[in-house]
């Protein structure tokens, strides 16, 4: 590789590396360790509305940063965790909760898998009983035929 091409490649790599920036880190000052722990817990249990399956603490999206700031501000205003969660649910729906509350809108989510599992077990149980019942009838019929053949052989 000639020297001018090498210098162009090095310069290009240098300029591209400048465009790669670290994502901003939220630095919040808390009045006490309990508030900090409450903030960390809330940002881990609330889902980012933009991301598929990331919580507010792990997401780098701008809306997640805004929501972390809202959670921080609400905690500084003395709001409880329940009030913050209620606000987020009111604003973004049950999607923001990793563990949605049990209500008439989420019955299928909570009880659907159990009902489906019980339905499958019932189907398997009925299928096994029918098969075992048919085998018993076949064995009796075969047993009678074999008994007749056996009687002919003995006599």
N, C-alpha and C positions, 0 to 999 in steps of 0.2 A: 504494500500500500504506500502510495507516495505521500510525502509530508503535507502538502496542501489539503489533500482529501482527509488525511488523519486529523488535521486541525479543524476542519469543517465538522467532522463527526464528533469530535470532543466538544466543540462549541455547541452543537445541536443538543448533545446529551446534557450539557450544563444548563442550557436554557429550558429544556424540558423538565429537568429536575427542579428548577425554580417554580414551575407551575404546579408541582405536586406539593400541596400544603397539608398540614395536619388539620384535622377537624377541630373546631374550637372546643375547648373544655369548659364546662360550666363550673364556675367557682362561686359557691354561695357561702355566706357567713351566717352561721346559726347562733341563736342566743344560748342554746344549751344542747348537750349531746342527745337528749330525748327527741328534740325537734329534728335534729339531723337524722337520727335513726327512723323517725316517722316519715321523713322525706324519702329516704332510701327505700323504705318498705312500700310506700305509695307508688313511687316511680317504677318499682319492680312488679307490682301487682296490677298496674294499669297498662293496657295495650295501646300502642301507637295507632291512631286511626288510619294512617297512610300505609304503614308497613303491614306485611302479611302476618307475621307472627313474632313481632319484637315488642318488648315492653318499652316504656318511656326512657328507662335508664340506659338501654342498649342501643336505641335508635339514634341515627345521625340525621334524620330528616328535620327540616326546619319546623314543622308542626310539633314534633316531639320536643324540640328545644323550647318552643313557645309554651307548650303544656307544662314542661318542667318549671319554667318561670312562673306560670300561673299557680302551680302547686306550691312553689316556694313562697310566693306572695300571700297565698291564702293561709299557709302555715304561720307566716309572720303576723298576719292579721288575727291570729288566734282561732282559726277554724279547726274543727275536729276532722279526723280522718273520714268519718262518716259523711260529714257535710261536703268534703272535697269529692268523695266518690259519688255522692248524689249529684253534685254539680256536673261532673264529667259524664255521668249516665244521662242526665237531662240534656246535655249539650250534644253528646255523640252516640247515645244509645247504649244498649247492653253489650255491644261489640267491644267497648273499651275494657270490659272486665274479663279477666282470665277465668274467673269462677263466677258465672252469672248467678244472680239470686233466683231462688225457686219462686216462680209466680205463674200465672196462667199463660203467659207468653213463652215460658221456657219449660213447660211440662214435658214436651216432646224431647227436648234436649236432655233433660235429667232422667226421665223415666222411659224414654223410647228404647235405649239399648237393653235395659232390663226386660221390658216387655217383649222385644224381639228375641232375646235369649230364651225366655220362658216359652215363647211360641215355637222356636226351633226344638227345644227339649221335648215339648209336648208332641210335636210331629215325629220326632225320632222314637219316642216311646210308643206312639200308636203304630208306627211302621213296624217296629220290632214285635209288638204283640200280634199284629196281623200275620206276619211271617211265621212266627212260632205257632200260631193257631193253624195255619195251612199245613205246616209240617206234621203236626199231630194227626190231622185227617189223612194225609198221605201215608203216614206210617201205619195207621190202623188198616187202611185199604191194602197196602202191601203185606202187612202182617197176616191178614185174612187169606190172601192169595197164596202166600207162602205156607200157611197152615194147611190149606187144601192140598197143595202139592205134597207136603210132608205126609199128610194122611194117606194119599195115593201111594206114596213110596213105602210106607210102613205096611199097608195092607197088601 
